[in-house]
Amino acid sequence: MLALSRKKDEAIVINNDIEVTIIEVKGDQVKLGITAPKSVPVYRKEVYLQIQEANRAAANETAQAMEALKKLGQ
């Protein structure tokens, strides 16, 4: 992991097209501004993990449905 120090209104650039700017620092909370192409999804980590879990559950249900269909075909 790369750790960088930035102050308010300073930014970092990732891969030439993503910019992360420090908007505000208040106590132990940091507000970030992220500029990225629309083709690049940007999520808070907790939301991203929920999406992954929902996708895994849906894939599992699909696999179970496929198995049930195979059994019907036998």
PDB file of N, CA, C and O in Angstrom:
ATOM      1  N   MET A   1       0.842  -1.176   0.000  1.00  0.00           N
ATOM      2  CA  MET A   1       0.000   0.000   0.000  1.00  0.00           C
ATOM      3  C   MET A   1       0.885   1.237   0.000  1.00  0.00           C
ATOM      4  O   MET A   1       1.844   1.338   0.765  1.00  0.00           O
ATOM      5  N   LEU A   2       0.548   2.155  -0.859  1.00  0.00           N
ATOM      6  CA  LEU A   2       1.237   3.438  -0.909  1.00  0.00           C
ATOM      7  C   LEU A   2       0.523   4.394   0.033  1.00  0.00           C
ATOM      8  O   LEU A   2      -0.688   4.578  -0.083  1.00  0.00           O
ATOM      9  N   ALA A   3       1.243   5.002   0.956  1.00  0.00           N
ATOM     10  CA  ALA A   3       0.667   5.977   1.887  1.00  0.00           C
ATOM     11  C   ALA A   3       1.214   7.356   1.542  1.00  0.00           C
ATOM     12  O   ALA A   3       2.426   7.558   1.482  1.00  0.00           O
ATOM     13  N   LEU A   4       0.305   8.302   1.316  1.00  0.00           N
ATOM     14  CA  LEU A   4       0.689   9.660   0.944  1.00  0.00           C
ATOM     15  C   LEU A   4       0.106  10.651   1.939  1.00  0.00           C
ATOM     16  O   LEU A   4      -0.969  10.426   2.495  1.00  0.00           O
ATOM     17  N   SER A   5       0.813  11.737   2.159  1.00  0.00           N
ATOM     18  CA  SER A   5       0.295  12.830   2.979  1.00  0.00           C
ATOM     19  C   SER A   5      -0.201  13.928   2.053  1.00  0.00           C
ATOM     20  O   SER A   5       0.496  14.320   1.117  1.00  0.00           O
ATOM     21  N   ARG A   6      -1.396  14.420   2.310  1.00  0.00           N
ATOM     22  CA  ARG A   6      -1.976  15.507   1.527  1.00  0.00           C
ATOM     23  C   ARG A   6      -2.662  16.469   2.485  1.00  0.00           C
ATOM     24  O   ARG A   6      -3.154  16.067   3.539  1.00  0.00           O
ATOM     25  N   LYS A   7      -2.691  17.728   2.113  1.00  0.00           N
ATOM     26  CA  LYS A   7      -3.395  18.747   2.883  1.00  0.00           C
ATOM     27  C   LYS A   7      -4.672  19.118   2.146  1.00  0.00           C
ATOM     28  O   LYS A   7      -4.881  18.719   1.001  1.00  0.00           O
ATOM     29  N   LYS A   8      -5.522  19.887   2.817  1.00  0.00           N
ATOM     30  CA  LYS A   8      -6.767  20.351   2.208  1.00  0.00           C
ATOM     31  C   LYS A   8      -6.477  21.005   0.855  1.00  0.00           C
ATOM     32  O   LYS A   8      -5.529  21.777   0.711  1.00  0.00           O
ATOM     33  N   ASP A   9      -7.302  20.684  -0.115  1.00  0.00           N
ATOM     34  CA  ASP A   9      -7.218  21.185  -1.492  1.00  0.00           C
ATOM     35  C   ASP A   9      -6.055  20.603  -2.291  1.00  0.00           C
ATOM     36  O   ASP A   9      -5.829  21.021  -3.427  1.00  0.00           O
ATOM     37  N   GLU A  10      -5.318  19.657  -1.733  1.00  0.00           N
ATOM     38  CA  GLU A  10      -4.285  18.956  -2.494  1.00  0.00           C
ATOM     39  C   GLU A  10      -4.895  17.672  -3.053  1.00  0.00           C
ATOM     40  O   GLU A  10      -5.922  17.197  -2.569  1.00  0.00           O
ATOM     41  N   ALA A  11      -4.249  17.121  -4.075  1.00  0.00           N
ATOM     42  CA  ALA A  11      -4.824  15.965  -4.763  1.00  0.00           C
ATOM     43  C   ALA A  11      -3.748  14.967  -5.147  1.00  0.00           C
ATOM     44  O   ALA A  11      -2.552  15.255  -5.102  1.00  0.00           O
ATOM     45  N   ILE A  12      -4.206  13.791  -5.524  1.00  0.00           N
ATOM     46  CA  ILE A  12      -3.351  12.788  -6.155  1.00  0.00           C
ATOM     47  C   ILE A  12      -4.029  12.383  -7.462  1.00  0.00           C
ATOM     48  O   ILE A  12      -5.248  12.486  -7.596  1.00  0.00           O
ATOM     49  N   VAL A  13      -3.241  11.929  -8.411  1.00  0.00           N
ATOM     50  CA  VAL A  13      -3.757  11.474  -9.701  1.00  0.00           C
ATOM     51  C   VAL A  13      -3.400  10.004  -9.854  1.00  0.00           C
ATOM     52  O   VAL A  13      -2.269   9.593  -9.593  1.00  0.00           O
ATOM     53  N   ILE A  14      -4.381   9.222 -10.281  1.00  0.00           N
ATOM     54  CA  ILE A  14      -4.200   7.790 -10.484  1.00  0.00           C
ATOM     55  C   ILE A  14      -4.451   7.484 -11.954  1.00  0.00           C
ATOM     56  O   ILE A  14      -5.509   7.811 -12.491  1.00  0.00           O
ATOM     57  N   ASN A  15      -3.486   6.862 -12.592  1.00  0.00           N
ATOM     58  CA  ASN A  15      -3.637   6.382 -13.969  1.00  0.00           C
ATOM     59  C   ASN A  15      -4.051   7.483 -14.951  1.00  0.00           C
ATOM     60  O   ASN A  15      -4.805   7.215 -15.886  1.00  0.00           O
ATOM     61  N   ASN A  16      -3.585   8.680 -14.762  1.00  0.00           N
ATOM     62  CA  ASN A  16      -3.807   9.817 -15.662  1.00  0.00           C
ATOM     63  C   ASN A  16      -5.242  10.320 -15.756  1.00  0.00           C
ATOM     64  O   ASN A  16      -5.460  11.410 -16.286  1.00  0.00           O
ATOM     65  N   ASP A  17      -6.235   9.569 -15.262  1.00  0.00           N
ATOM     66  CA  ASP A  17      -7.613  10.021 -15.450  1.00  0.00           C
ATOM     67  C   ASP A  17      -8.482   9.986 -14.199  1.00  0.00           C
ATOM     68  O   ASP A  17      -9.683  10.249 -14.276  1.00  0.00           O
ATOM     69  N   ILE A  18      -7.899   9.667 -13.057  1.00  0.00           N
ATOM     70  CA  ILE A  18      -8.634   9.677 -11.796  1.00  0.00           C
ATOM     71  C   ILE A  18      -7.918  10.633 -10.851  1.00  0.00           C
ATOM     72  O   ILE A  18      -6.714  10.515 -10.621  1.00  0.00           O
ATOM     73  N   GLU A  19      -8.670  11.575 -10.312  1.00  0.00           N
ATOM     74  CA  GLU A  19      -8.089  12.539  -9.378  1.00  0.00           C
ATOM     75  C   GLU A  19      -8.844  12.466  -8.053  1.00  0.00           C
ATOM     76  O   GLU A  19     -10.073  12.523  -8.020  1.00  0.00           O
ATOM     77  N   VAL A  20      -8.091  12.341  -6.971  1.00  0.00           N
ATOM     78  CA  VAL A  20      -8.658  12.313  -5.628  1.00  0.00           C
ATOM     79  C   VAL A  20      -8.170  13.564  -4.909  1.00  0.00           C
ATOM     80  O   VAL A  20      -6.968  13.758  -4.730  1.00  0.00           O
ATOM     81  N   THR A  21      -9.118  14.417  -4.493  1.00  0.00           N
ATOM     82  CA  THR A  21      -8.792  15.690  -3.859  1.00  0.00           C
ATOM     83  C   THR A  21      -9.272  15.684  -2.416  1.00  0.00           C
ATOM     84  O   THR A  21     -10.372  15.215  -2.120  1.00  0.00           O
ATOM     85  N   ILE A  22      -8.444  16.206  -1.520  1.00  0.00           N
ATOM     86  CA  ILE A  22      -8.843  16.372  -0.124  1.00  0.00           C
ATOM     87  C   ILE A  22      -9.699  17.633  -0.052  1.00  0.00           C
ATOM     88  O   ILE A  22      -9.202  18.734  -0.291  1.00  0.00           O
ATOM     89  N   ILE A  23     -10.970  17.481   0.273  1.00  0.00           N
ATOM     90  CA  ILE A  23     -11.880  18.619   0.331  1.00  0.00           C
ATOM     91  C   ILE A  23     -11.922  19.224   1.725  1.00  0.00           C
ATOM     92  O   ILE A  23     -11.946  20.444   1.887  1.00  0.00           O
ATOM     93  N   GLU A  24     -11.931  18.352   2.733  1.00  0.00           N
ATOM     94  CA  GLU A  24     -12.070  18.842   4.102  1.00  0.00           C
ATOM     95  C   GLU A  24     -11.489  17.824   5.072  1.00  0.00           C
ATOM     96  O   GLU A  24     -11.598  16.616   4.860  1.00  0.00           O
ATOM     97  N   VAL A  25     -10.878  18.318   6.127  1.00  0.00           N
ATOM     98  CA  VAL A  25     -10.395  17.471   7.218  1.00  0.00           C
ATOM     99  C   VAL A  25     -11.014  18.017   8.493  1.00  0.00           C
ATOM    100  O   VAL A  25     -10.796  19.173   8.855  1.00  0.00           O
ATOM    101  N   LYS A  26     -11.793  17.172   9.174  1.00  0.00           N
ATOM    102  CA  LYS A  26     -12.478  17.592  10.390  1.00  0.00           C
ATOM    103  C   LYS A  26     -12.327  16.477  11.418  1.00  0.00           C
ATOM    104  O   LYS A  26     -12.980  15.439  11.309  1.00  0.00           O
ATOM    105  N   GLY A  27     -11.472  16.686  12.412  1.00  0.00           N
ATOM    106  CA  GLY A  27     -11.233  15.643  13.409  1.00  0.00           C
ATOM    107  C   GLY A  27     -10.636  14.415  12.754  1.00  0.00           C
ATOM    108  O   GLY A  27      -9.611  14.493  12.077  1.00  0.00           O
ATOM    109  N   ASP A  28     -11.293  13.269  12.964  1.00  0.00           N
ATOM    110  CA  ASP A  28     -10.779  12.026  12.372  1.00  0.00           C
ATOM    111  C   ASP A  28     -11.479  11.688  11.053  1.00  0.00           C
ATOM    112  O   ASP A  28     -11.362  10.567  10.558  1.00  0.00           O
ATOM    113  N   GLN A  29     -12.202  12.649  10.488  1.00  0.00           N
ATOM    114  CA  GLN A  29     -12.909  12.414   9.231  1.00  0.00           C
ATOM    115  C   GLN A  29     -12.303  13.253   8.112  1.00  0.00           C
ATOM    116  O   GLN A  29     -12.006  14.434   8.289  1.00  0.00           O
ATOM    117  N   VAL A  30     -12.129  12.615   6.960  1.00  0.00           N
ATOM    118  CA  VAL A  30     -11.575  13.282   5.780  1.00  0.00           C
ATOM    119  C   VAL A  30     -12.615  13.198   4.667  1.00  0.00           C
ATOM    120  O   VAL A  30     -13.111  12.114   4.359  1.00  0.00           O
ATOM    121  N   LYS A  31     -12.942  14.332   4.067  1.00  0.00           N
ATOM    122  CA  LYS A  31     -13.885  14.361   2.947  1.00  0.00           C
ATOM    123  C   LYS A  31     -13.080  14.414   1.657  1.00  0.00           C
ATOM    124  O   LYS A  31     -12.242  15.294   1.463  1.00  0.00           O
ATOM    125  N   LEU A  32     -13.354  13.449   0.775  1.00  0.00           N
ATOM    126  CA  LEU A  32     -12.636  13.333  -0.491  1.00  0.00           C
ATOM    127  C   LEU A  32     -13.542  13.710  -1.652  1.00  0.00           C
ATOM    128  O   LEU A  32     -14.749  13.470  -1.621  1.00  0.00           O
ATOM    129  N   GLY A  33     -12.947  14.296  -2.667  1.00  0.00           N
ATOM    130  CA  GLY A  33     -13.620  14.504  -3.940  1.00  0.00           C
ATOM    131  C   GLY A  33     -12.925  13.635  -4.969  1.00  0.00           C
ATOM    132  O   GLY A  33     -11.698  13.643  -5.068  1.00  0.00           O
ATOM    133  N   ILE A  34     -13.703  12.886  -5.737  1.00  0.00           N
ATOM    134  CA  ILE A  34     -13.117  11.965  -6.711  1.00  0.00           C
ATOM    135  C   ILE A  34     -13.642  12.312  -8.095  1.00  0.00           C
ATOM    136  O   ILE A  34     -14.851  12.331  -8.331  1.00  0.00           O
ATOM    137  N   THR A  35     -12.722  12.584  -9.000  1.00  0.00           N
ATOM    138  CA  THR A  35     -13.059  12.835 -10.397  1.00  0.00           C
ATOM    139  C   THR A  35     -12.548  11.651 -11.205  1.00  0.00           C
ATOM    140  O   THR A  35     -11.353  11.358 -11.221  1.00  0.00           O
ATOM    141  N   ALA A  36     -13.483  10.973 -11.878  1.00  0.00           N
ATOM    142  CA  ALA A  36     -13.116   9.789 -12.657  1.00  0.00           C
ATOM    143  C   ALA A  36     -14.042   9.690 -13.864  1.00  0.00           C
ATOM    144  O   ALA A  36     -15.153  10.220 -13.840  1.00  0.00           O
ATOM    145  N   PRO A  37     -13.590   9.017 -14.913  1.00  0.00           N
ATOM    146  CA  PRO A  37     -14.471   8.799 -16.063  1.00  0.00           C
ATOM    147  C   PRO A  37     -15.721   8.021 -15.634  1.00  0.00           C
ATOM    148  O   PRO A  37     -15.676   7.246 -14.679  1.00  0.00           O
ATOM    149  N   LYS A  38     -16.821   8.231 -16.336  1.00  0.00           N
ATOM    150  CA  LYS A  38     -18.064   7.523 -16.006  1.00  0.00           C
ATOM    151  C   LYS A  38     -17.903   6.014 -16.120  1.00  0.00           C
ATOM    152  O   LYS A  38     -18.655   5.264 -15.498  1.00  0.00           O
ATOM    153  N   SER A  39     -16.941   5.564 -16.901  1.00  0.00           N
ATOM    154  CA  SER A  39     -16.725   4.126 -17.081  1.00  0.00           C
ATOM    155  C   SER A  39     -16.018   3.485 -15.884  1.00  0.00           C
ATOM    156  O   SER A  39     -15.890   2.262 -15.823  1.00  0.00           O
ATOM    157  N   VAL A  40     -15.558   4.306 -14.932  1.00  0.00           N
ATOM    158  CA  VAL A  40     -14.860   3.796 -13.750  1.00  0.00           C
ATOM    159  C   VAL A  40     -15.800   3.877 -12.550  1.00  0.00           C
ATOM    160  O   VAL A  40     -16.095   4.973 -12.074  1.00  0.00           O
ATOM    161  N   PRO A  41     -16.276   2.732 -12.053  1.00  0.00           N
ATOM    162  CA  PRO A  41     -17.149   2.783 -10.886  1.00  0.00           C
ATOM    163  C   PRO A  41     -16.362   3.194  -9.645  1.00  0.00           C
ATOM    164  O   PRO A  41     -15.228   2.757  -9.445  1.00  0.00           O
ATOM    165  N   VAL A  42     -16.971   4.033  -8.817  1.00  0.00           N
ATOM    166  CA  VAL A  42     -16.353   4.481  -7.565  1.00  0.00           C
ATOM    167  C   VAL A  42     -17.361   4.216  -6.454  1.00  0.00           C
ATOM    168  O   VAL A  42     -18.483   4.720  -6.500  1.00  0.00           O
ATOM    169  N   TYR A  43     -16.970   3.433  -5.460  1.00  0.00           N
ATOM    170  CA  TYR A  43     -17.851   3.069  -4.353  1.00  0.00           C
ATOM    171  C   TYR A  43     -17.143   3.284  -3.021  1.00  0.00           C
ATOM    172  O   TYR A  43     -15.916   3.226  -2.941  1.00  0.00           O
ATOM    173  N   ARG A  44     -17.926   3.533  -1.983  1.00  0.00           N
ATOM    174  CA  ARG A  44     -17.391   3.411  -0.622  1.00  0.00           C
ATOM    175  C   ARG A  44     -17.168   1.917  -0.402  1.00  0.00           C
ATOM    176  O   ARG A  44     -17.917   1.094  -0.928  1.00  0.00           O
ATOM    177  N   LYS A  45     -16.152   1.568   0.365  1.00  0.00           N
ATOM    178  CA  LYS A  45     -15.798   0.151   0.505  1.00  0.00           C
ATOM    179  C   LYS A  45     -16.952  -0.678   1.057  1.00  0.00           C
ATOM    180  O   LYS A  45     -17.198  -1.783   0.573  1.00  0.00           O
ATOM    181  N   GLU A  46     -17.667  -0.166   2.063  1.00  0.00           N
ATOM    182  CA  GLU A  46     -18.751  -0.952   2.652  1.00  0.00           C
ATOM    183  C   GLU A  46     -19.861  -1.217   1.633  1.00  0.00           C
ATOM    184  O   GLU A  46     -20.477  -2.283   1.667  1.00  0.00           O
ATOM    185  N   VAL A  47     -20.127  -0.281   0.736  1.00  0.00           N
ATOM    186  CA  VAL A  47     -21.118  -0.487  -0.322  1.00  0.00           C
ATOM    187  C   VAL A  47     -20.590  -1.512  -1.328  1.00  0.00           C
ATOM    188  O   VAL A  47     -21.329  -2.393  -1.768  1.00  0.00           O
ATOM    189  N   TYR A  48     -19.321  -1.395  -1.686  1.00  0.00           N
ATOM    190  CA  TYR A  48     -18.697  -2.334  -2.619  1.00  0.00           C
ATOM    191  C   TYR A  48     -18.775  -3.767  -2.085  1.00  0.00           C
ATOM    192  O   TYR A  48     -19.076  -4.693  -2.839  1.00  0.00           O
ATOM    193  N   LEU A  49     -18.507  -3.952  -0.799  1.00  0.00           N
ATOM    194  CA  LEU A  49     -18.568  -5.288  -0.201  1.00  0.00           C
ATOM    195  C   LEU A  49     -19.994  -5.832  -0.215  1.00  0.00           C
ATOM    196  O   LEU A  49     -20.194  -7.027  -0.432  1.00  0.00           O
ATOM    197  N   GLN A  50     -20.985  -4.974   0.014  1.00  0.00           N
ATOM    198  CA  GLN A  50     -22.385  -5.407  -0.051  1.00  0.00           C
ATOM    199  C   GLN A  50     -22.753  -5.834  -1.471  1.00  0.00           C
ATOM    200  O   GLN A  50     -23.462  -6.822  -1.659  1.00  0.00           O
ATOM    201  N   ILE A  51     -22.278  -5.101  -2.458  1.00  0.00           N
ATOM    202  CA  ILE A  51     -22.543  -5.455  -3.857  1.00  0.00           C
ATOM    203  C   ILE A  51     -21.922  -6.812  -4.178  1.00  0.00           C
ATOM    204  O   ILE A  51     -22.556  -7.653  -4.816  1.00  0.00           O
ATOM    205  N   GLN A  52     -20.681  -7.024  -3.735  1.00  0.00           N
ATOM    206  CA  GLN A  52     -20.019  -8.310  -3.979  1.00  0.00           C
ATOM    207  C   GLN A  52     -20.798  -9.453  -3.341  1.00  0.00           C
ATOM    208  O   GLN A  52     -20.986 -10.500  -3.961  1.00  0.00           O
ATOM    209  N   GLU A  53     -21.253  -9.258  -2.099  1.00  0.00           N
ATOM    210  CA  GLU A  53     -22.002 -10.306  -1.405  1.00  0.00           C
ATOM    211  C   GLU A  53     -23.317 -10.596  -2.129  1.00  0.00           C
ATOM    212  O   GLU A  53     -23.696 -11.758  -2.277  1.00  0.00           O
ATOM    213  N   ALA A  54     -24.009  -9.560  -2.575  1.00  0.00           N
ATOM    214  CA  ALA A  54     -25.255  -9.755  -3.319  1.00  0.00           C
ATOM    215  C   ALA A  54     -24.987 -10.506  -4.623  1.00  0.00           C
ATOM    216  O   ALA A  54     -25.775 -11.370  -5.009  1.00  0.00           O
ATOM    217  N   ASN A  55     -23.898 -10.191  -5.296  1.00  0.00           N
ATOM    218  CA  ASN A  55     -23.542 -10.893  -6.536  1.00  0.00           C
ATOM    219  C   ASN A  55     -23.231 -12.358  -6.273  1.00  0.00           C
ATOM    220  O   ASN A  55     -23.630 -13.228  -7.046  1.00  0.00           O
ATOM    221  N   ARG A  56     -22.511 -12.636  -5.171  1.00  0.00           N
ATOM    222  CA  ARG A  56     -22.205 -14.036  -4.824  1.00  0.00           C
ATOM    223  C   ARG A  56     -23.491 -14.804  -4.533  1.00  0.00           C
ATOM    224  O   ARG A  56     -23.655 -15.940  -4.977  1.00  0.00           O
ATOM    225  N   ALA A  57     -24.403 -14.179  -3.783  1.00  0.00           N
ATOM    226  CA  ALA A  57     -25.667 -14.839  -3.448  1.00  0.00           C
ATOM    227  C   ALA A  57     -26.478 -15.112  -4.711  1.00  0.00           C
ATOM    228  O   ALA A  57     -27.054 -16.190  -4.858  1.00  0.00           O
ATOM    229  N   ALA A  58     -26.526 -14.148  -5.615  1.00  0.00           N
ATOM    230  CA  ALA A  58     -27.268 -14.331  -6.866  1.00  0.00           C
ATOM    231  C   ALA A  58     -26.644 -15.432  -7.712  1.00  0.00           C
ATOM    232  O   ALA A  58     -27.362 -16.226  -8.319  1.00  0.00           O
ATOM    233  N   ALA A  59     -25.331 -15.490  -7.759  1.00  0.00           N
ATOM    234  CA  ALA A  59     -24.647 -16.535  -8.525  1.00  0.00           C
ATOM    235  C   ALA A  59     -24.938 -17.906  -7.932  1.00  0.00           C
ATOM    236  O   ALA A  59     -25.124 -18.876  -8.665  1.00  0.00           O
ATOM    237  N   ASN A  60     -24.979 -17.987  -6.601  1.00  0.00           N
ATOM    238  CA  ASN A  60     -25.270 -19.246  -5.929  1.00  0.00           C
ATOM    239  C   ASN A  60     -26.698 -19.693  -6.241  1.00  0.00           C
ATOM    240  O   ASN A  60     -26.938 -20.870  -6.509  1.00  0.00           O
ATOM    241  N   GLU A  61     -27.649 -18.749  -6.204  1.00  0.00           N
ATOM    242  CA  GLU A  61     -29.037 -19.084  -6.530  1.00  0.00           C
ATOM    243  C   GLU A  61     -29.155 -19.554  -7.975  1.00  0.00           C
ATOM    244  O   GLU A  61     -29.902 -20.488  -8.266  1.00  0.00           O
ATOM    245  N   THR A  62     -28.427 -18.916  -8.873  1.00  0.00           N
ATOM    246  CA  THR A  62     -28.445 -19.313 -10.283  1.00  0.00           C
ATOM    247  C   THR A  62     -27.889 -20.722 -10.443  1.00  0.00           C
ATOM    248  O   THR A  62     -28.437 -21.525 -11.198  1.00  0.00           O
ATOM    249  N   ALA A  63     -26.810 -21.024  -9.743  1.00  0.00           N
ATOM    250  CA  ALA A  63     -26.216 -22.361  -9.817  1.00  0.00           C
ATOM    251  C   ALA A  63     -27.189 -23.406  -9.284  1.00  0.00           C
ATOM    252  O   ALA A  63     -27.317 -24.488  -9.858  1.00  0.00           O
ATOM    253  N   GLN A  64     -27.874 -23.087  -8.193  1.00  0.00           N
ATOM    254  CA  GLN A  64     -28.853 -24.024  -7.635  1.00  0.00           C
ATOM    255  C   GLN A  64     -30.017 -24.233  -8.604  1.00  0.00           C
ATOM    256  O   GLN A  64     -30.502 -25.354  -8.761  1.00  0.00           O
ATOM    257  N   ALA A  65     -30.460 -23.165  -9.246  1.00  0.00           N
ATOM    258  CA  ALA A  65     -31.551 -23.275 -10.219  1.00  0.00           C
ATOM    259  C   ALA A  65     -31.120 -24.132 -11.409  1.00  0.00           C
ATOM    260  O   ALA A  65     -31.904 -24.935 -11.914  1.00  0.00           O
ATOM    261  N   MET A  66     -29.887 -23.963 -11.854  1.00  0.00           N
ATOM    262  CA  MET A  66     -29.381 -24.762 -12.978  1.00  0.00           C
ATOM    263  C   MET A  66     -29.334 -26.242 -12.603  1.00  0.00           C
ATOM    264  O   MET A  66     -29.686 -27.097 -13.415  1.00  0.00           O
ATOM    265  N   GLU A  67     -28.905 -26.545 -11.387  1.00  0.00           N
ATOM    266  CA  GLU A  67     -28.872 -27.938 -10.926  1.00  0.00           C
ATOM    267  C   GLU A  67     -30.277 -28.522 -10.896  1.00  0.00           C
ATOM    268  O   GLU A  67     -30.485 -29.666 -11.300  1.00  0.00           O
ATOM    269  N   ALA A  68     -31.244 -27.738 -10.416  1.00  0.00           N
ATOM    270  CA  ALA A  68     -32.626 -28.209 -10.367  1.00  0.00           C
ATOM    271  C   ALA A  68     -33.151 -28.483 -11.776  1.00  0.00           C
ATOM    272  O   ALA A  68     -33.846 -29.474 -11.998  1.00  0.00           O
ATOM    273  N   LEU A  69     -32.823 -27.612 -12.722  1.00  0.00           N
ATOM    274  CA  LEU A  69     -33.253 -27.824 -14.107  1.00  0.00           C
ATOM    275  C   LEU A  69     -32.614 -29.075 -14.705  1.00  0.00           C
ATOM    276  O   LEU A  69     -33.262 -29.812 -15.448  1.00  0.00           O
ATOM    277  N   LYS A  70     -31.349 -29.313 -14.384  1.00  0.00           N
ATOM    278  CA  LYS A  70     -30.671 -30.518 -14.886  1.00  0.00           C
ATOM    279  C   LYS A  70     -31.361 -31.774 -14.362  1.00  0.00           C
ATOM    280  O   LYS A  70     -31.536 -32.745 -15.099  1.00  0.00           O
ATOM    281  N   LYS A  71     -31.755 -31.752 -13.079  1.00  0.00           N
ATOM    282  CA  LYS A  71     -32.424 -32.912 -12.483  1.00  0.00           C
ATOM    283  C   LYS A  71     -33.779 -33.153 -13.139  1.00  0.00           C
ATOM    284  O   LYS A  71     -34.189 -34.300 -13.316  1.00  0.00           O
ATOM    285  N   LEU A  72     -34.474 -32.078 -13.500  1.00  0.00           N
ATOM    286  CA  LEU A  72     -35.764 -32.227 -14.178  1.00  0.00           C
ATOM    287  C   LEU A  72     -35.597 -32.851 -15.553  1.00  0.00           C
ATOM    288  O   LEU A  72     -36.469 -33.585 -16.018  1.00  0.00           O
ATOM    289  N   GLY A  73     -34.488 -32.563 -16.196  1.00  0.00           N
ATOM    290  CA  GLY A  73     -34.226 -33.076 -17.538  1.00  0.00           C
ATOM    291  C   GLY A  73     -33.807 -34.532 -17.562  1.00  0.00           C
ATOM    292  O   GLY A  73     -33.757 -35.131 -18.636  1.00  0.00           O
ATOM    293  N   GLN A  74     -33.508 -35.113 -16.431  1.00  0.00           N
ATOM    294  CA  GLN A  74     -33.028 -36.503 -16.392  1.00  0.00           C
ATOM    295  C   GLN A  74     -34.163 -37.479 -16.408  1.00  0.00           C
ATOM    296  O   GLN A  74     -33.937 -38.688 -16.380  1.00  0.00           O
TER     297      GLN A  74
END
